[in-house]
């Protein structure tokens, strides 16, 4: 079953399997280190504000639009 980062609950560790979004959004996510095959942990997801995700040793904020790819 696939879902978006925006649908992932706090504390879950997931692998990015695919990014189905506009090229600009995909480029932005890739620049933050969110690429296909990468494992990320959702640190904060309150369903209203940007998500906080951990990618390797970094934490980044991901907007709702980008997280819904």
C-alpha positions, 0 to 999 in steps of 0.5 A, a space after each residue: 500500500 502506498 501513501 504520501 508523506 502527508 499521510 504518514 503518522 509521526 514516528 513512522 520510518 518509510 522509504 520513498 518509493 515514487 514521487 508523482 508530482 510536478 518537476 519543480 516540486 520533485 526538484 525541491 524535494 530532491 534538493 532537500 535529500 528526499 529522493 526515491 529509495 531514501 528512508 525518512 522518519 516523520 518527526 512531526 505531522 499534525 495535519 495542519 502545518 508543514 511536516 518535519 522529517 528526518 533524512 539521514 542526520 538532518 531534519 527538514 520542514 516539508 510543506 503540505 503541497 510537497 508532502 502530498 506527492 
